[in-house]
Amino acid sequence: METHPTSLRSEDRLLTEGEVCEYLRIKPRQLYAWRMQGLIPYIKIGKALRFRRAEVEAALDRMSSGQG
């Protein structure tokens, strides 16, 4: 069975920087700092950055439990 890109579940969809900032209710500068510190993984597609929601949530879990 072939899946079409538009049929991705919302949790599988890649998020933009703006969407991650809105989701986390943080400023782009904070997201940038977390990226540079290696706290939030990202994917670079050309010049665009994308984030997997599950990885963002996992990063939050690590930060909130003092592991990150």
N, CA, C and O of each residue as an XYZ file, in Angstrom:
272
protein
N       0.838     -1.182      0.000
C       0.000      0.000      0.000
C       0.880      1.240      0.000
O       1.746      1.392      0.861
N       0.666      2.099     -0.935
C       1.465      3.304     -1.072
C       0.791      4.445     -0.323
O      -0.420      4.641     -0.421
N       1.599      5.198      0.429
C       1.025      6.344      1.138
C       1.368      7.617      0.391
O       2.446      7.738     -0.192
N       0.470      8.539      0.414
C       0.656      9.826     -0.241
C       1.103     10.829      0.812
O       0.605     10.781      1.937
N       2.026     11.741      0.494
C       2.532     12.687      1.492
C       1.437     13.469      2.221
O       1.605     13.814      3.391
N       0.337     13.749      1.558
C      -0.714     14.514      2.222
C      -1.485     13.672      3.216
O      -2.291     14.202      3.981
N      -1.251     12.353      3.219
C      -1.962     11.492      4.149
C      -1.174     11.262      5.448
O      -1.549     10.418      6.261
N      -0.090     12.010      5.637
C       0.697     11.868      6.859
C      -0.136     12.251      8.077
O      -0.931     13.190      8.037
N       0.061     11.510      9.148
C      -0.596     11.875     10.403
C      -0.005     13.188     10.884
O       1.151     13.492     10.591
N      -0.780     13.963     11.614
C      -0.300     15.275     12.054
C       0.968     15.168     12.891
O       1.813     16.061     12.839
N       1.120     14.086     13.665
C       2.320     13.952     14.484
C       3.550     13.595     13.644
O       4.675     13.753     14.117
N       3.360     13.119     12.415
C       4.469     12.782     11.527
C       4.891     13.959     10.647
O       5.969     13.936     10.053
N       4.051     14.976     10.565
C       4.323     16.121      9.705
C       5.499     16.915     10.256
O       5.606     17.122     11.465
N       6.379     17.359      9.367
C       7.511     18.178      9.793
C       7.026     19.591     10.086
O       6.196     20.140      9.360
N       7.550     20.166     11.149
C       7.160     21.508     11.565
C       8.209     22.522     11.144
O       9.401     22.216     11.110
N       7.765     23.723     10.825
C       8.679     24.826     10.516
C       9.161     25.449     11.820
O       8.654     25.133     12.896
N      10.138     26.332     11.712
C      10.617     27.040     12.902
C       9.482     27.825     13.562
O       9.335     27.812     14.785
N       8.695     28.497     12.750
C       7.581     29.280     13.277
C       6.554     28.418     13.994
O       6.023     28.806     15.034
N       6.278     27.247     13.431
C       5.316     26.340     14.061
C       5.832     25.806     15.391
O       5.067     25.656     16.343
N       7.137     25.518     15.455
C       7.720     25.036     16.709
C       7.667     26.141     17.764
O       7.336     25.885     18.922
N       7.994     27.361     17.362
C       7.947     28.483     18.304
C       6.527     28.689     18.823
O       6.323     28.913     20.017
N       5.565     28.614     17.940
C       4.173     28.768     18.356
C       3.755     27.623     19.274
O       3.106     27.848     20.295
N       4.123     26.409     18.914
C       3.782     25.222     19.695
C       4.359     25.308     21.105
O       3.679     24.994     22.082
N       5.630     25.738     21.203
C       6.308     25.813     22.495
C       6.089     27.151     23.197
O       6.430     27.311     24.369
N       5.520     28.105     22.474
C       5.286     29.456     22.993
C       6.600     30.102     23.420
O       6.741     30.637     24.519
N       7.569     30.024     22.478
C       8.874     30.636     22.706
C       9.205     31.539     21.525
O       8.562     31.470     20.477
N      10.198     32.374     21.703
C      10.655     33.261     20.633
C      11.671     32.521     19.757
O      12.357     31.612     20.224
N      11.762     32.917     18.487
C      12.736     32.280     17.587
C      14.165     32.282     18.144
O      14.920     31.340     17.901
N      14.537     33.314     18.877
C      15.876     33.385     19.464
C      16.113     32.226     20.439
O      17.214     31.678     20.499
N      15.079     31.854     21.202
C      15.210     30.749     22.146
C      15.365     29.423     21.405
O      16.185     28.586     21.782
N      14.567     29.236     20.345
C      14.679     28.018     19.542
C      16.074     27.922     18.937
O      16.673     26.847     18.926
N      16.590     29.034     18.437
C      17.934     29.068     17.873
C      18.964     28.647     18.926
O      19.851     27.842     18.643
N      18.846     29.190     20.133
C      19.796     28.861     21.196
C      19.734     27.371     21.522
O      20.772     26.730     21.684
N      18.552     26.828     21.617
C      18.405     25.398     21.907
C      18.991     24.546     20.783
O      19.602     23.510     21.044
N      18.806     24.979     19.531
C      19.398     24.249     18.402
C      20.917     24.272     18.490
O      21.566     23.241     18.318
N      21.482     25.438     18.756
C      22.935     25.584     18.820
C      23.529     24.784     19.985
O      24.672     24.331     19.911
N      22.752     24.614     21.054
C      23.214     23.829     22.194
C      22.994     22.331     21.980
O      23.411     21.515     22.802
N      22.339     21.975     20.875
C      22.088     20.570     20.579
C      20.928     19.984     21.366
O      20.802     18.764     21.471
N      20.081     20.843     21.919
C      18.966     20.367     22.732
C      17.768     19.926     21.903
O      17.041     19.013     22.295
N      17.561     20.572     20.756
C      16.431     20.225     19.895
C      16.971     19.827     18.524
O      17.583     20.643     17.836
N      16.746     18.576     18.126
C      17.224     18.134     16.812
C      16.402     18.748     15.684
O      15.224     19.062     15.851
N      17.040     18.910     14.547
C      16.367     19.490     13.386
C      16.887     18.842     12.117
O      17.904     18.149     12.112
N      16.161     19.089     11.050
C      16.519     18.577      9.726
C      16.715     19.786      8.833
O      15.895     20.704      8.835
N      17.794     19.791      8.071
C      18.027     20.886      7.137
C      17.692     20.393      5.738
O      18.278     19.427      5.250
N      16.752     21.063      5.105
C      16.336     20.733      3.743
C      16.624     21.974      2.904
O      15.867     22.944      2.927
N      17.720     21.926      2.170
C      18.154     23.135      1.468
C      18.519     24.174      2.515
O      19.369     23.929      3.371
N      17.874     25.336      2.448
C      18.097     26.382      3.452
C      17.054     26.342      4.561
O      17.168     27.063      5.552
N      16.039     25.501      4.394
C      14.945     25.428      5.365
C      15.258     24.458      6.498
O      15.911     23.435      6.292
N      14.791     24.785      7.675
C      14.916     23.899      8.822
C      13.542     23.322      9.133
O      12.530     24.019      9.068
N      13.525     22.040      9.473
C      12.272     21.371      9.840
C      12.515     20.553     11.094
O      13.637     20.131     11.378
N      11.440     20.338     11.835
C      11.508     19.640     13.119
C      10.444     18.573     13.170
O       9.325     18.781     12.700
N      10.784     17.422     13.742
C       9.794     16.363     13.973
C       9.148     16.618     15.331
O       9.838     16.801     16.333
N       7.826     16.627     15.352
C       7.111     16.921     16.596
C       7.537     15.971     17.716
O       7.749     16.405     18.848
N       7.661     14.686     17.407
C       8.035     13.705     18.432
C       9.413     14.019     19.014
O       9.628     13.849     20.214
N      10.345     14.475     18.181
C      11.683     14.805     18.671
C      11.672     16.075     19.512
O      12.423     16.185     20.481
N      10.829     17.030     19.148
C      10.685     18.253     19.937
C      10.125     17.904     21.312
O      10.611     18.394     22.331
N       9.101     17.053     21.332
C       8.495     16.653     22.604
C       9.486     15.858     23.461
O       9.532     16.028     24.680
N      10.270     14.997     22.828
C      11.283     14.233     23.562
C      12.343     15.170     24.150
O      12.803     14.964     25.273
N      12.724     16.188     23.396
C      13.700     17.160     23.889
C      13.144     17.903     25.101
O      13.865     18.153     26.068
N      11.864     18.255     25.045
C      11.236     18.918     26.183
C      11.252     18.018     27.405
O      11.534     18.474     28.514
N      10.951     16.746     27.207
C      10.964     15.790     28.309
C      12.353     15.715     28.946
O      12.482     15.688     30.170
N      13.392     15.683     28.101
C      14.759     15.630     28.624
C      15.085     16.898     29.405
O      15.696     16.830     30.472
N      14.682     18.054     28.880
C      14.978     19.320     29.563
C      14.206     19.425     30.881
O      14.746     19.897     31.881
N      12.960     18.991     30.882
C      12.139     19.150     32.085
C      12.544     18.182     33.192
O      12.313     18.457     34.370
N      13.139     17.063     32.828
C      13.548     16.111     33.857
C      14.998     16.322     34.294
O      15.523     15.576     35.121
N      15.633     17.346     33.730
C      16.999     17.658     34.117
C      18.038     16.776     33.457
O      19.203     16.803     33.853
N      17.647     15.988     32.455
C      18.592     15.106     31.775
C      19.331     15.812     30.660
O      20.419     15.377     30.285
N      18.768     16.914     30.101
C      19.377     17.565     28.944
C      20.156     18.691     29.330
O      20.742     19.357     28.477
